[in-house]
């Protein structure tokens, strides 16, 4: 059963959309705030996200960007009461696949979401890079079948880097993507990356390395001879 993250602060609308999607066979996690949604993202894997653009504790655009950084293939549908072109462009620039304007029909939203999920090539429980495997269900990182013993945040960091190979990731992007149960600061990110590097080295995982780009952020480098799956 596909699980959908629904982020909508309007109680009546949120409950209606949740009930309708459940009738369509989805499991739905309903969040009223961006912070609640970020907590849910740390605890569960989702097949799609449906996000209101205006939330009481933040902008849905920033949440969309964080979700896209975590999973480049996750279908994301933006809900908005705005009708201006800039809002649509901002949603698409943040990584949304589609957007729908209020008021909308529940049937239309359901069909749009169904098409987005169908377009996703596959829902995989693993990320694999040579002998390095991330089990997304159990949240474990294995190298040559040995558990690297990563913490939740270290695992999330490694997943973000693997999903964005060779891309420079700034500290602010990483803070945005990892914000959830606690507020992270730039230097806290540095500390988590330092611990992650040590565990990769301790596990003799030489297929990837996390390099610092002075004054900008970090980049994951992959060993040229490492087969990518």
Protein Blocks (a to p, Z undefined) as FASTA:
>chain_A
ZZdddddfblklmmmmmmmmmmnopacdddfbfklmmmmmmmpccfbdcddfbdfkbcfk
lmmmmmmmmmmmlccddddfbfbfklmmmmmmnopabdcdddddfklmmmmmmmmmmmpm
bacfbdcehjbccdfklopaceehiaehiafklmmmmmmmmmmghiacdfklmmmmmgck
bccdfklmmmmmmmmmmmmmmnopakbccdddehilccddddfklccZZ
